[in-house]
Amino acid sequence: MSAPAKLEFAKRTGMSSSTSEAFQYRQGEFSCEELTLASLAERFGTPTYVYSQAAIISNFERLRGSLARIPSLICYSVKANSNLRILSLLRQAGAGFDVVSGGELSRALRAGAAPDTIVFSGVGKTQAEIDAGLAAGILMFNVESAGELEVIESRARTLQKPARISIRVNPDVEARTHPYISTGQIIHKFGVPKDEALELYRRATHSPHLRVHGVACHIGSQILEVEPFWKALEEILSVARQLAAESIPVKLLDLGGGYGIRYADEEPLDVEGMTRGLEERLRGTSVQLILEPGRALVGNAGVLMTRVLYVKRNQRKNFVVVDAGMNDLMRPTLYGSYHEIVPALERPAEKLQADVVGPLCESGDFLAQDRDMPDVQPGDLLAVLTAGAYGFVLSSNYNTRPRPAEVLVHGGEVELIRPREKVADLMAGEKA
């Protein structure tokens, strides 16, 4: 593919230039790094998630490079894609981890994460999850409520393991994104208002079982503008300054994640511009910044392979029926999200407007609606792009459908990092 063609493909498909190097047409065949999707489908079947190792590492290094002059720790948000191999890859690259459940904590530890690089977020931590975090010796709990602080203190007292904590402040910052993934306003369930946070810090500093470690916030996901992050940082900086004035110093400022990427024609977040603004606002402070990217590291590093089963036509609509459904990729149904869909064999002309739908017994089972696309035929292989985040992790076994396989490509090599489930696996714990 020529340089102009690569640029046009990156623009049309929503991929960054570095990621479009990983996913592109090579001599007419859509490829991940050096392997064609057709060869991967022949080996592993469909539907299958395909990830590019080079793209993941490139995304991580780009973010780390933009933070070169800021004392910082990048804690990958495990909820975006929790495959152990990907966690291990990011851990080897230097990432810590942001977890929101005991299961994610277990995954991070299984992948070799140092406990003091793990932040435990989430609005509904159970006693068992808190105990697991204390036993592991994690970096800190991001506390979401007064009730949670009480439980953490009680468990720390019982286990005789002091708990490092930050309070998640709800900065009441509006970020333009889908309402289901906006988290930083007072109307949302996450965090506590600043005044309440200050009172919780005062309580915590008087407890022999709690250690005040930081101030945290998270304003949402898939945010495309830099200003909300700057405003959120200023809000938690103001809390840190108030605490310092009361002789309650903090070491960490956790700004969360939510860095938007391109799915269609939107401009992705200007990461370098955002971090320059963060650097300016942190100048003269001694705190370490924690960022929690998820989608920004893995979203455009993955595709979902699926094969056309049937093409249906009637007087009003065309339907391309594929073997991947909303149980495999929930985002279009859940959020109305857009994912570019391209054929594995390059075709020059768009000849068909159709809904790309799955095999499940739901009208909401679609991957695209009213999409202009090549006139595909049964048996054709398609790639659903930018599916590396919130893809497999949101999958289900609805209609007793086994979840897809996952593979990781590195140059001309491929590794099966999760085998396809079998129907027998789904019934293994049941009694007839």
C-alpha positions as CSV (number, residue, x, y, z in Angstrom):
1,M,0.0,0.0,0.0
2,S,1.4,3.4,-1.0
3,A,2.0,6.2,1.5
4,P,-1.0,8.2,0.3
5,A,-3.1,5.1,0.3
6,K,-2.0,4.3,3.9
7,L,-3.0,7.9,4.9
8,E,-6.4,7.6,3.3
9,F,-7.0,4.2,4.8
10,A,-6.0,5.4,8.2
11,K,-8.4,8.4,7.9
12,R,-11.3,6.3,6.5
13,T,-11.0,3.5,9.0
14,G,-10.3,5.5,12.2
15,M,-6.8,4.2,12.8
16,S,-3.8,6.2,13.8
17,S,-0.9,6.2,11.4
18,S,1.1,3.9,13.6
19,T,-1.8,1.5,13.9
20,S,-2.6,1.5,10.2
21,E,0.9,0.2,9.8
22,A,-0.2,-2.8,11.8
23,F,-3.6,-3.2,10.0
24,Q,-3.6,-2.6,6.2
25,Y,-4.1,-4.1,2.8
26,R,-1.1,-5.8,1.5
27,Q,-1.4,-6.8,-2.2
28,G,-5.1,-6.6,-1.8
29,E,-5.4,-8.7,1.3
30,F,-6.2,-7.2,4.7
31,S,-3.5,-8.0,7.1
32,C,-2.4,-7.7,10.7
33,E,1.3,-6.9,10.7
34,E,2.7,-9.6,8.4
35,L,-0.2,-12.1,8.4
36,T,-3.3,-11.9,6.3
37,L,-6.7,-12.2,8.0
38,A,-7.6,-14.9,5.6
39,S,-4.7,-17.1,6.8
40,L,-5.7,-16.4,10.4
41,A,-9.3,-17.2,9.8
42,E,-8.3,-20.5,8.1
43,R,-6.3,-21.4,11.1
44,F,-8.5,-20.2,14.0
45,G,-12.0,-19.9,12.5
46,T,-14.5,-17.1,13.0
47,P,-15.5,-15.1,14.9
48,T,-12.0,-14.4,16.3
49,Y,-10.5,-11.3,17.9
50,V,-7.1,-10.4,16.4
51,Y,-4.7,-8.1,18.2
52,S,-1.5,-6.5,17.0
53,Q,1.4,-6.5,19.5
54,A,3.2,-3.8,17.7
55,A,0.1,-1.5,17.9
56,I,-0.3,-2.0,21.6
57,I,3.3,-1.3,22.3
58,S,3.3,1.7,20.0
59,N,0.3,3.2,21.7
60,F,1.9,2.7,25.2
61,E,5.2,4.2,24.1
62,R,3.6,7.2,22.6
63,L,1.7,8.0,25.8
64,R,4.8,7.3,28.0
65,G,6.9,9.6,25.7
66,S,4.4,12.4,26.1
67,L,4.8,12.1,29.9
68,A,8.6,12.1,29.8
69,R,8.8,15.3,31.9
70,I,6.1,14.4,34.4
71,P,6.7,12.0,37.3
72,S,4.0,9.5,36.4
73,L,2.8,5.9,36.4
74,I,0.6,4.6,33.6
75,C,-1.9,2.1,35.1
76,Y,-3.6,0.3,32.3
77,S,-7.4,0.0,32.8
78,V,-7.9,-3.7,32.8
79,K,-11.6,-3.5,32.1
80,A,-10.9,-2.4,28.5
81,N,-9.3,-5.8,27.6
82,S,-8.3,-8.2,30.3
83,N,-6.7,-11.0,28.4
84,L,-3.7,-12.3,30.5
85,R,-1.3,-12.2,27.5
86,I,-2.1,-8.5,26.9
87,L,-1.7,-7.7,30.6
88,S,1.6,-9.4,30.6
89,L,2.7,-7.6,27.5
90,L,1.9,-4.2,29.0
91,R,3.5,-5.1,32.3
92,Q,6.7,-6.0,30.5
93,A,6.5,-2.6,28.8
94,G,6.3,-0.8,32.2
95,A,2.6,-0.4,32.9
96,G,0.9,-0.7,36.2
97,F,-2.8,-1.6,36.4
98,D,-6.2,0.0,37.3
99,V,-8.6,-2.7,38.5
100,V,-12.3,-2.5,39.4
101,S,-13.0,-6.0,40.8
102,G,-11.4,-8.9,42.7
103,G,-11.3,-10.8,39.4
104,E,-9.3,-8.1,37.7
105,L,-7.0,-7.9,40.6
106,S,-6.3,-11.6,40.3
107,R,-5.7,-11.2,36.6
108,A,-3.2,-8.4,37.1
109,L,-1.3,-10.4,39.8
110,R,-1.4,-13.5,37.6
111,A,0.2,-11.4,34.8
112,G,3.1,-10.6,37.1
113,A,2.1,-7.1,38.2
114,A,3.9,-5.7,41.2
115,P,1.2,-5.0,43.8
116,D,2.5,-1.5,44.4
117,T,1.6,-0.7,40.8
118,I,-2.0,-1.6,41.2
119,V,-4.8,0.9,41.9
120,F,-8.2,-0.6,43.0
121,S,-11.1,1.6,41.7
122,G,-14.8,0.9,41.5
123,V,-17.9,2.0,43.3
124,G,-19.0,-1.3,44.8
125,K,-16.0,-3.1,46.3
126,T,-17.0,-6.1,48.5
127,Q,-15.4,-7.1,51.7
128,A,-13.7,-10.0,50.0
129,E,-12.3,-7.8,47.3
130,I,-11.0,-5.3,49.9
131,D,-9.4,-8.2,51.8
132,A,-7.7,-9.4,48.6
133,G,-6.3,-5.9,47.9
134,L,-5.0,-5.6,51.5
135,A,-3.4,-9.1,51.3
136,A,-1.7,-8.3,48.0
137,G,-0.4,-4.9,49.3
138,I,-1.7,-2.8,46.4
139,L,-0.7,0.8,45.8
140,M,-4.0,2.2,46.9
141,F,-7.8,2.0,47.0
142,N,-9.7,4.8,45.2
143,V,-12.5,5.2,47.8
144,E,-15.9,6.1,46.4
145,S,-18.0,6.7,49.5
146,A,-18.0,7.2,53.3
147,G,-19.4,3.7,53.7
148,E,-16.6,2.2,51.7
149,L,-14.0,4.0,53.8
150,E,-15.6,2.5,56.9
151,V,-15.4,-1.0,55.5
152,I,-11.8,-0.6,54.3
153,E,-10.8,0.8,57.8
154,S,-12.6,-2.1,59.5
155,R,-10.9,-4.8,57.3
156,A,-7.5,-3.1,57.7
157,R,-7.9,-3.2,61.5
158,T,-9.0,-6.8,61.4
159,L,-6.2,-8.0,59.1
160,Q,-3.7,-5.7,60.7
161,K,-2.6,-4.4,57.3
162,P,-2.8,-0.6,56.9
163,A,-4.7,0.5,53.8
164,R,-3.3,3.1,51.4
165,I,-6.2,5.2,50.2
166,S,-7.2,8.1,48.0
167,I,-10.7,9.6,47.7
168,R,-12.3,9.7,44.3
169,V,-13.5,13.2,44.0
170,N,-16.4,13.9,41.7
171,P,-15.1,17.2,40.1
172,D,-18.5,17.9,38.4
173,V,-16.7,18.3,35.1
174,E,-18.8,17.8,32.0
175,A,-17.1,15.8,29.2
176,R,-18.9,15.4,25.9
177,T,-19.3,11.7,25.4
178,H,-22.0,9.0,25.5
179,P,-24.1,9.4,28.7
180,Y,-23.5,5.8,29.7
181,I,-19.7,6.4,29.9
182,S,-19.8,9.9,31.4
183,T,-18.7,9.6,35.1
184,G,-17.5,13.0,36.3
185,Q,-20.7,14.9,37.2
186,I,-22.6,15.1,40.4
187,I,-25.5,13.2,38.8
188,H,-23.4,10.1,38.4
189,K,-22.9,7.3,40.9
190,F,-19.1,7.7,41.0
191,G,-17.0,9.5,43.6
192,V,-17.9,12.1,46.2
193,P,-18.2,15.9,46.1
194,K,-15.1,17.9,47.1
195,D,-16.5,19.1,50.5
196,E,-17.4,15.5,51.5
197,A,-14.0,14.3,50.2
198,L,-12.2,16.7,52.5
199,E,-14.1,15.5,55.5
200,L,-13.3,11.8,54.6
201,Y,-9.6,12.7,54.4
202,R,-9.7,14.3,57.8
203,R,-11.3,11.1,59.2
204,A,-8.8,8.9,57.4
205,T,-5.7,10.8,58.7
206,H,-6.8,10.2,62.3
207,S,-7.1,6.4,61.7
208,P,-4.1,4.2,62.6
209,H,-5.3,1.8,60.0
210,L,-5.5,4.1,57.0
211,R,-2.7,5.9,55.0
212,V,-3.7,8.9,52.9
213,H,-1.9,8.5,49.7
214,G,-3.5,10.4,46.9
215,V,-6.5,12.3,45.3
216,A,-8.3,10.6,42.5
217,C,-10.9,11.4,39.8
218,H,-12.2,10.0,36.6
219,I,-14.5,12.0,34.3
220,G,-15.6,9.4,31.7
221,S,-14.6,7.5,28.6
222,Q,-14.0,8.2,24.9
223,I,-13.3,11.9,25.6
224,L,-12.0,13.8,22.6
225,E,-11.2,17.3,24.1
226,V,-8.3,18.2,26.3
227,E,-9.9,20.9,28.3
228,P,-12.0,18.6,30.6
229,F,-8.8,16.8,31.7
230,W,-7.1,20.1,32.5
231,K,-10.1,21.2,34.5
232,A,-10.3,17.9,36.4
233,L,-6.7,18.1,37.3
234,E,-7.2,21.7,38.6
235,E,-10.0,20.4,40.8
236,I,-8.0,17.6,42.4
237,L,-5.0,19.9,42.7
238,S,-7.1,22.3,44.7
239,V,-8.1,19.4,47.0
240,A,-4.4,18.4,47.4
241,R,-3.5,22.0,48.3
242,Q,-6.3,22.2,50.9
243,L,-5.1,19.0,52.4
244,A,-1.5,20.2,52.5
245,A,-2.7,23.4,54.3
246,E,-4.2,21.0,57.0
247,S,-0.9,19.0,57.2
248,I,-2.3,16.1,55.2
249,P,0.1,15.7,52.3
250,V,-0.6,13.5,49.3
251,K,1.9,11.8,47.0
252,L,-0.3,10.9,44.1
253,L,-2.8,12.5,41.8
254,D,-4.9,10.0,39.9
255,L,-6.5,11.6,36.9
256,G,-8.1,8.4,35.6
257,G,-8.4,7.7,31.9
258,G,-10.9,8.1,29.1
259,Y,-8.7,9.2,26.2
260,G,-10.8,9.1,23.1
261,I,-9.8,7.4,19.9
262,R,-11.1,7.6,16.3
263,Y,-13.8,5.1,15.3
264,A,-15.3,7.0,12.4
265,D,-14.5,10.6,11.3
266,E,-13.9,12.1,14.8
267,E,-10.5,13.6,15.7
268,P,-8.9,11.5,18.4
269,L,-7.7,13.2,21.6
270,D,-4.6,15.2,21.2
271,V,-2.6,13.2,23.8
272,E,0.6,15.3,23.4
273,G,-1.4,18.5,23.8
274,M,-3.2,17.2,26.8
275,T,0.0,16.1,28.6
276,R,1.7,19.5,27.8
277,G,-1.2,21.2,29.6
278,L,-0.9,18.7,32.5
279,E,2.8,19.5,32.8
280,E,2.2,23.2,33.0
281,R,-0.4,22.8,35.8
282,L,1.8,20.4,37.7
283,R,5.0,22.5,37.5
284,G,6.3,23.3,41.0
285,T,4.5,20.4,42.6
286,S,6.1,17.2,44.0
287,V,3.2,14.8,43.3
288,Q,3.3,11.8,41.0
289,L,0.6,11.7,38.3
290,I,-1.3,8.4,37.7
291,L,-3.1,8.0,34.3
292,E,-5.4,5.0,33.6
293,P,-5.7,4.5,29.9
294,G,-7.5,1.5,28.5
295,R,-9.1,2.1,25.1
296,A,-6.3,4.4,24.1
297,L,-3.8,1.5,24.4
298,V,-5.8,-1.4,22.9
299,G,-8.8,-0.1,21.1
300,N,-7.3,0.4,17.6
301,A,-5.0,-2.5,18.1
302,G,-7.7,-5.2,17.6
303,V,-10.2,-6.3,15.0
304,L,-13.0,-8.9,15.1
305,M,-12.9,-11.3,12.2
306,T,-16.3,-12.6,11.0
307,R,-17.6,-14.4,8.0
308,V,-20.7,-13.7,5.9
309,L,-23.4,-16.4,6.2
310,Y,-26.2,-15.0,4.1
311,V,-27.2,-11.9,2.2
312,K,-30.9,-11.1,2.5
313,R,-32.7,-8.5,0.3
314,N,-36.2,-7.2,0.4
315,Q,-38.1,-4.2,-1.0
316,R,-36.8,-1.9,1.8
317,K,-33.7,-3.3,3.4
318,N,-30.6,-5.4,2.7
319,F,-29.1,-7.6,5.5
320,V,-25.6,-9.1,5.6
321,V,-25.9,-11.9,8.1
322,V,-22.5,-12.8,9.7
323,D,-21.4,-15.3,12.3
324,A,-20.5,-12.7,14.9
325,G,-23.3,-11.2,16.9
326,M,-24.0,-8.8,19.7
327,N,-22.9,-11.4,22.2
328,D,-19.4,-11.2,20.6
329,L,-19.3,-7.4,20.2
330,M,-21.9,-5.5,22.3
331,R,-20.8,-1.9,21.6
332,P,-23.0,-1.2,18.6
333,T,-26.1,-2.5,20.4
334,L,-25.2,-1.1,23.8
335,Y,-24.0,2.4,22.8
336,G,-25.0,2.8,19.1
337,S,-21.2,2.7,18.5
338,Y,-19.7,2.8,15.0
339,H,-17.1,0.3,13.9
340,E,-15.7,0.4,10.3
341,I,-16.2,-3.0,8.6
342,V,-13.9,-3.9,5.7
343,P,-13.6,-7.0,3.5
344,A,-10.6,-9.2,3.8
345,L,-10.1,-9.0,0.1
346,E,-9.9,-5.4,-1.1
347,R,-12.7,-4.3,-3.3
348,P,-12.7,-0.9,-5.0
349,A,-16.4,0.0,-5.3
350,E,-19.2,0.3,-2.7
351,K,-22.3,-1.3,-4.2
352,L,-24.5,-2.2,-1.3
353,Q,-26.2,-0.4,1.6
354,A,-27.1,-2.9,4.3
355,D,-27.4,-3.7,7.9
356,V,-24.6,-6.1,9.1
357,V,-26.4,-8.4,11.6
358,G,-25.6,-11.4,13.7
359,P,-27.4,-14.7,14.2
360,L,-29.0,-14.0,17.6
361,C,-32.7,-13.9,18.1
362,E,-32.9,-10.1,18.8
363,S,-33.7,-7.2,16.5
364,G,-30.9,-5.3,18.4
365,D,-28.3,-7.9,17.2
366,F,-26.4,-5.8,14.7
367,L,-22.8,-4.6,14.1
368,A,-23.7,-1.8,11.6
369,Q,-26.9,-0.2,10.2
370,D,-27.5,1.3,6.8
371,R,-23.8,0.9,6.0
372,D,-22.4,1.5,2.5
373,M,-20.2,-1.5,1.8
374,P,-19.0,-3.7,-1.0
375,D,-21.5,-6.2,-2.4
376,V,-20.3,-9.1,-0.3
377,Q,-21.3,-12.7,-0.8
378,P,-21.8,-15.7,1.5
379,G,-18.4,-17.0,2.6
380,D,-16.7,-13.6,2.4
381,L,-14.5,-12.7,5.4
382,L,-14.9,-9.3,7.0
383,A,-12.9,-7.3,9.6
384,V,-14.7,-5.2,12.2
385,L,-12.1,-2.6,13.1
386,T,-11.1,-0.8,16.3
387,A,-12.5,-3.7,18.4
388,G,-9.6,-4.2,20.8
389,A,-11.3,-2.4,23.7
390,Y,-14.6,-3.3,25.2
391,G,-15.0,-6.2,22.7
392,F,-14.3,-9.6,24.2
393,V,-14.7,-8.3,27.8
394,L,-18.3,-7.4,27.1
395,S,-19.0,-10.7,25.3
396,S,-21.6,-13.2,26.6
397,N,-22.9,-16.7,26.0
398,Y,-26.4,-15.5,25.0
399,N,-28.2,-18.2,22.9
400,T,-25.6,-20.6,24.3
401,R,-23.0,-19.3,21.9
402,P,-19.4,-20.0,22.8
403,R,-17.3,-16.8,23.0
404,P,-14.7,-16.2,20.3
405,A,-11.0,-17.1,20.2
406,E,-8.4,-14.4,20.7
407,V,-5.0,-14.3,18.9
408,L,-2.0,-12.0,19.2
409,V,0.1,-11.2,16.1
410,H,3.7,-10.2,16.4
411,G,5.3,-9.7,13.0
412,G,4.9,-13.0,11.1
413,E,4.0,-15.0,14.2
414,V,0.7,-15.5,15.9
415,E,-0.2,-16.8,19.3
416,L,-3.5,-18.2,20.4
417,I,-4.0,-16.3,23.7
418,R,-7.5,-17.7,24.4
419,P,-9.0,-20.7,22.7
420,R,-12.6,-20.6,21.4
421,E,-15.1,-21.9,24.0
422,K,-17.0,-25.1,23.4
423,V,-20.7,-25.7,24.1
424,A,-19.6,-28.3,26.6
425,D,-17.6,-25.7,28.5
426,L,-20.8,-23.7,28.9
427,M,-22.7,-26.6,30.5
428,A,-19.9,-27.9,32.6
429,G,-21.2,-26.6,35.9
430,E,-24.9,-27.4,35.4
431,K,-27.0,-30.3,36.3
432,A,-29.7,-31.8,34.0
